[in-house]
Amino acid sequence: MDPAAIDPSEFLPRLYISEDLVPSRTEQQSQIVTLNFKNLLNPPLKLQTDVSECGGQLWPAGMVLAEYLLLNKMDELRGKTILAVALGLSATSNISNTIHITDGLPALLPLLQKNIALNRSNIRDTSLVLPSVLPWGQDLPPGIPEEPDVILAADCVYFKPAFPLLLETMRELIGQETVCYFCFNKRRRADEDMTKILGKVFEVEAIKGPVSTPSEA
């Protein structure tokens, strides 16, 4: 079977993923994969990966967050201005949103642009899907909306020294009406420490979804 034809989301249980299900970085290869999240996304998303950069790979929290949104929040997201931080989100033919896809590394901007182009035929208006470089802890670059309706953040707490910078950027972006969906993989105590810090600064509500075992996926 052609690896590019495999949808990695098919092997993910609902809102749960074990480290055992994540391919080791040494086994991964840069390729174009197709994601339909157990047929929740139609047409599917095409995604070019780049294993030379951490931000160019598929990570568990991003896939779990995407599936959660597809299952539970599509009506709420429709028509919103969305800032996707370290998570690729495509506007499909039945969604009208302004979506800003960001990463902190300038080297990944071409990859963001390529992934938008790969899905051009399924995006109602490509001018509404905007790739940007967003370094944490710095002034917001031109084009990044202040206080967007929704912020999607996934796998953003793996590097502890960057926590203060991430928090500074979140303070700038999150307004009274902003909803931020923040998903991370509990790897270390430091990850939980970051969520405690966020709880002191913002109003935080833990999302608890159904958990299934790999055999049920």
C-alpha positions as CSV (number, residue, x, y, z in Angstrom):
1,M,0.0,0.0,0.0
2,D,1.2,3.5,-0.8
3,P,2.1,5.2,2.5
4,A,0.8,8.5,1.1
5,A,-2.6,6.9,0.8
6,I,-2.8,6.0,4.5
7,D,-4.8,8.3,6.8
8,P,-2.9,8.3,10.1
9,S,-6.1,9.4,11.9
10,E,-7.6,6.1,11.1
11,F,-5.3,4.6,13.7
12,L,-6.2,7.1,16.5
13,P,-8.9,6.2,19.1
14,R,-11.4,8.9,19.9
15,L,-9.7,11.8,21.8
16,Y,-7.0,9.5,23.2
17,I,-3.6,8.5,22.0
18,S,-0.9,6.4,23.5
19,E,2.8,7.0,23.0
20,D,3.0,3.5,21.7
21,L,0.9,4.5,18.7
22,V,3.2,7.3,17.6
23,P,5.9,6.4,15.1
24,S,9.4,7.2,16.3
25,R,11.0,10.1,14.6
26,T,13.7,7.9,13.1
27,E,11.0,5.9,11.2
28,Q,9.2,8.9,9.8
29,Q,9.7,10.1,6.3
30,S,8.7,13.4,4.7
31,Q,5.7,12.7,2.5
32,I,2.2,13.8,1.6
33,V,-0.4,12.2,3.7
34,T,-4.2,12.2,3.5
35,L,-6.3,12.8,6.6
36,N,-10.0,12.3,6.9
37,F,-10.2,11.6,10.6
38,K,-12.4,8.5,10.3
39,N,-14.4,10.1,7.5
40,L,-15.2,13.2,9.6
41,L,-13.5,15.4,7.1
42,N,-14.8,15.2,3.5
43,P,-13.0,16.0,1.3
44,P,-9.9,14.9,3.2
45,L,-7.0,17.2,4.1
46,K,-3.7,16.7,2.2
47,L,-0.7,17.4,4.3
48,Q,3.0,17.7,3.4
49,T,5.2,16.7,6.3
50,D,8.9,17.7,6.8
51,V,10.7,15.6,9.3
52,S,13.7,17.9,9.3
53,E,11.7,20.3,11.5
54,C,9.6,19.6,14.6
55,G,6.9,21.8,13.4
56,G,6.7,20.0,10.1
57,Q,5.6,16.7,11.5
58,L,2.3,15.1,12.6
59,W,2.1,15.2,16.4
60,P,-0.5,13.5,18.6
61,A,-2.0,16.6,20.2
62,G,-2.7,18.3,16.9
63,M,-4.5,15.3,15.5
64,V,-6.5,14.8,18.7
65,L,-7.5,18.5,18.7
66,A,-8.5,18.4,15.1
67,E,-10.7,15.3,15.7
68,Y,-12.3,16.9,18.7
69,L,-13.2,20.0,16.8
70,L,-14.6,18.0,13.9
71,L,-16.8,16.0,16.3
72,N,-18.0,18.7,18.6
73,K,-17.3,22.3,17.5
74,M,-17.8,22.8,13.7
75,D,-21.0,24.9,14.1
76,E,-19.3,27.1,16.7
77,L,-16.2,27.6,14.5
78,R,-18.2,28.5,11.3
79,G,-17.6,32.1,10.2
80,K,-15.0,32.8,12.9
81,T,-11.6,34.4,12.6
82,I,-9.3,31.5,13.7
83,L,-5.6,31.7,14.6
84,A,-4.0,28.2,14.4
85,V,-0.8,28.0,16.4
86,A,1.3,25.0,15.5
87,L,-1.7,23.3,14.0
88,G,-2.7,23.1,10.4
89,L,-6.4,23.7,9.7
90,S,-7.9,23.9,6.3
91,A,-11.1,25.7,5.3
92,T,-13.1,23.1,3.4
93,S,-15.8,23.8,0.9
94,N,-18.6,24.0,3.5
95,I,-16.8,26.3,5.9
96,S,-16.3,30.1,5.6
97,N,-13.6,31.3,7.9
98,T,-10.6,33.5,8.0
99,I,-7.9,31.2,9.2
100,H,-4.4,32.3,10.1
101,I,-1.9,29.3,10.2
102,T,1.2,30.2,12.1
103,D,4.5,28.8,13.2
104,G,7.4,30.4,15.0
105,L,10.1,29.4,12.6
106,P,10.6,31.3,9.3
107,A,11.9,28.1,7.8
108,L,8.5,26.5,8.0
109,L,6.6,29.3,6.1
110,P,7.2,27.6,2.7
111,L,5.7,24.4,4.2
112,L,2.6,26.2,5.4
113,Q,2.2,27.8,1.9
114,K,2.6,24.4,0.2
115,N,0.0,22.8,2.4
116,I,-2.5,25.5,1.5
117,A,-1.7,25.0,-2.2
118,L,-2.2,21.2,-1.8
119,N,-5.8,21.8,-0.6
120,R,-6.6,24.7,-3.0
121,S,-9.3,22.8,-4.8
122,N,-11.2,22.2,-1.6
123,I,-10.8,25.7,-0.1
124,R,-13.6,28.1,-1.0
125,D,-11.4,31.1,-1.0
126,T,-7.6,30.7,-0.5
127,S,-7.3,34.4,0.4
128,L,-9.0,33.5,3.7
129,V,-6.3,31.0,4.6
130,L,-3.2,33.0,5.5
131,P,0.2,31.6,6.5
132,S,2.4,33.7,8.9
133,V,5.5,33.5,11.1
134,L,4.5,34.2,14.7
135,P,7.5,34.2,17.0
136,W,6.5,33.9,20.6
137,G,7.4,36.8,23.0
138,Q,7.6,39.4,20.3
139,D,5.2,42.1,19.0
140,L,2.5,40.6,16.8
141,P,3.6,40.8,13.1
142,P,1.4,42.6,10.6
143,G,-1.6,40.7,9.5
144,I,-2.1,38.7,12.7
145,P,-5.5,39.7,14.1
146,E,-5.7,41.1,17.6
147,E,-8.1,39.1,19.8
148,P,-9.2,36.6,17.2
149,D,-12.4,34.7,17.8
150,V,-10.7,31.3,18.2
151,I,-7.1,30.2,18.9
152,L,-6.1,26.6,18.2
153,A,-2.9,25.6,19.9
154,A,-1.4,22.0,19.9
155,D,1.8,20.6,21.2
156,C,3.1,24.0,22.3
157,V,4.5,23.1,25.7
158,Y,7.3,20.6,24.9
159,F,10.1,23.2,25.5
160,K,10.0,24.6,29.0
161,P,12.3,27.6,28.4
162,A,9.7,28.9,25.8
163,F,6.8,28.9,28.3
164,P,7.2,32.6,29.3
165,L,7.4,33.6,25.6
166,L,4.2,31.6,24.8
167,L,2.4,33.1,27.8
168,E,3.4,36.6,26.7
169,T,2.0,36.0,23.2
170,M,-1.2,34.4,24.5
171,R,-1.7,37.5,26.7
172,E,-1.5,39.7,23.6
173,L,-3.9,37.5,21.5
174,I,-6.6,36.5,23.9
175,G,-9.3,39.0,24.5
176,Q,-12.6,38.9,26.5
177,E,-14.4,37.0,23.7
178,T,-11.5,34.8,22.5
179,V,-11.8,31.0,23.0
180,C,-8.6,29.1,22.9
181,Y,-8.5,25.3,22.5
182,F,-5.2,24.2,23.9
183,C,-4.2,20.6,23.5
184,F,-1.0,19.0,24.7
185,N,0.5,15.6,25.4
186,K,1.4,15.1,29.1
187,R,5.0,14.1,28.7
188,R,6.6,15.6,31.8
189,R,5.7,17.5,35.0
190,A,6.7,20.7,33.2
191,D,3.7,20.3,30.8
192,E,1.3,20.3,33.8
193,D,3.1,23.2,35.3
194,M,2.3,25.2,32.2
195,T,-1.4,24.5,32.5
196,K,-1.3,25.6,36.1
197,I,0.2,28.9,35.0
198,L,-2.4,29.4,32.3
199,G,-5.1,28.7,34.9
200,K,-3.8,31.7,37.0
201,V,-3.9,34.0,34.0
202,F,-7.0,32.9,32.1
203,E,-10.3,31.2,32.7
204,V,-9.5,27.5,32.0
205,E,-11.9,24.7,31.6
206,A,-10.7,21.1,31.1
207,I,-12.3,19.3,28.3
208,K,-13.1,15.6,29.0
209,G,-14.2,13.5,26.1
210,P,-14.9,9.8,25.6
211,V,-11.8,7.6,25.9
212,S,-11.5,4.4,24.0
213,T,-8.8,1.7,23.9
214,P,-6.8,1.0,20.7
215,S,-8.9,-2.1,20.1
216,E,-12.0,0.0,19.9
217,A,-10.6,2.6,17.5
